[in-house]
Amino acid sequence: MLEKIEKNINNYKRKFDHRTWGILAYVMFGIALLYGMQMANMFKRQKQIVQDNYNKSMYELVNYVKNVEVLISKARITTTPVESSKTYADIWRQSNLAKENLASLPVDQNAMSNTSKFLAQVSDYSYSLMKQTISGDKVTDEQYKMLEEINNKSDEVASVLNDIYDDLNNGKVKWNEVENYGDKKLKEQEKEEGVLSNISKISKTFTDYEGLIYDGAFSNHITEVKPVMIENEKEVTVEEARKKAEEVLKNTKDDVQIEYIKEKGESKGNLDLYLFEAKYKNREETIDLEITKKGGLLSLFITDRDVKNKKKTEKECEEIGKEYLKKIGIENVKATYYLEIENMITINYAMVQDNITLYPDLIKVKIAMDDGEVCSVETTGYIFNHKERTDIKPEITIEEARNVLNKNIKVSEESVAIIPNESKKEVLTYEFKGRINDKDFIIYVNAKTGEEEQVLLIINTPGGTLTM
Amino acid sequence: MKKALKRINVMIVLVVLLFLSYIEFEIPVLDVYATKVDASSTSSKNPTDQSSQSDKGSESDGGSVDLLARVINAEARGEPYLGQVAVGAVIMNRVKSAEFPNTIAGVVYQKGQFSSVKDGQINKPFENEAQVRKAAQEAYNGSDPTNGALFFYNAKTTTSKWLFTRPTVKVIGRHTFAK
């Protein structure tokens, strides 16, 4: 009897064990399965959304490029200014959109850089043509030839994109594979085929087109610009450059104690530079200096520190900066703009020649507002653009220029200035600062043609002030 | 009878699970990189920054500089000031280049360009905000310590051989800058 009960209990125990373990295993398995399925679904959905976006970009890219091709053909046969400028505006817009869509594809930057460049240049070339036709100038034969060239190129681009388009339609394009390209997960052979190689193929056809376009912000003569000021200077030695660096640091404030200035090698980029690292005594932060090899000019000097309070006013800082620039050999400057951030003030100075403000020759000085120490100087604008300007005679009088302005504007200040246009060409202008409907504007009127060259609305950003 | 009861129990459990699985769980993102970098940069962290920053932090002067500051914060945390300006300058150089998108947001969010965008680092809170913001503004104003570089990489961790083929312009902190 007792045995029977014991046996029963044991049996029951075993049974219970089995059952709980069984249920537990079942439940665990269920959780894992459901969670897994759920995650897999979510992943699929997300992936689909991403892929759809890529596909959309691709379709749009193909369409825009095709449109550009058609529009360029159209531009060559339209003759009336209104129609032509409309066409150019359309090319400008569509090629811009094409570029935007290209950039949102998960394609290696490397593979599409030339295509992107092409689209950017087409876009701004047509922009400059649009402006030209609007102002009444006919498109020249040379410019037509250029359009022809661009048309041929966009033909090629469109045909390659068409292949991709077909693949896309047949569902052959797998974006995740394209994305993996960067991770080197694909075999060599796979890299040779598919979207990616197609897009790089476009890039390869561009070698002969380099340097064709001369107008617009992205034209080659802008992207490969030369430093005008020092181009013909001779190279200085490291020692001379070091002396310059010392001069630069010595004047940053009274009683500067330099602990060391050591060479940090050279840099070849837009400018050929000697690099230096320096340190003040009793200061932890290091200072970086760049001196141009040619001419031994200061290109950049940069350091940072905490500035707790503001003891100097903007005006005082403006003077400090001016004095400082004089000490390091840059004279005739005028403060044009300043911006305050974290108790540091960055002042933009422009060079002045015969009372003409040379906006392209820009120098930036950052000053700590507690004790007026000069913390950074940047002179690339100055180095790249500064020269004695020769063509500075306005052809229209300031009264004539004033007549161009909107009649409601109250002019508070006027002067002569050289400003860069989109293609970084310099334009001699009359500069008017004025107010209309409680908004401040600066208007530049071309001093040769009397056209409005640029209209700037002054937006008061916190800490930023325009001085004129 | 017992067996049937068991079945019902299991069914109930399954139904409950099914419901549970529809609730959206927030999936924790692994953040190995961040902790690694944080450890190295805490030494340069300045506790006084926060106090001097608090009033200016909410001020935003145009989203572009803010975005630039975010990328600098994510890509160049614990770097020297110059290195931070340099990262910002690379982005500005790309905006100016025809080969890249024409806006800061376009450049930053271009596919596969910045690891900090891919892994969500870009949304990390600021560390040493005052310095990062100054660096972003400095780069935005046009200071370019990279001498025209379009790429930068950490020579120790990068796997892309292609990057090594680009002419190096400069090395600042842990980053190599290339054209």
Interface residues (C-beta under 8 A of the other chain):
Chain A: R19 I23 Y26 V27 G30 I31 L34 Y35 Q38 N96 K99 E100 A103 S104 L105 P106 V107 D108 Q109 N110 S113 N114 S116 K117 A120 Q121 E179 G182 D183 K184 F218 T223 S267 K268 G269 N270 L271 L273 L275 E285 T286 D288 E290 L300 I302 T303 D304 D306 K308 L339 I341 E342 N343 M344 T346 N348 L362 K364 K366 S376 E378 T380 G381 T461 P462 G463 G464
Chain B: K6 N9 V10 V13 L14 L17 L18 S21 Y22 N46 T48 D49 S52 Q53 K56 E59 D61 G62 P80 Y81 L82 V85 S97 A98 E99 F100 P101 N102 G106 Q110 K111 G112 Q113 A130 Q131 R133 K134 A135 Q137 E138 N141 G142 S143 D144 P145 T146 N147 G148 A149 T159 S160 W162 P167 V169 K170 K179
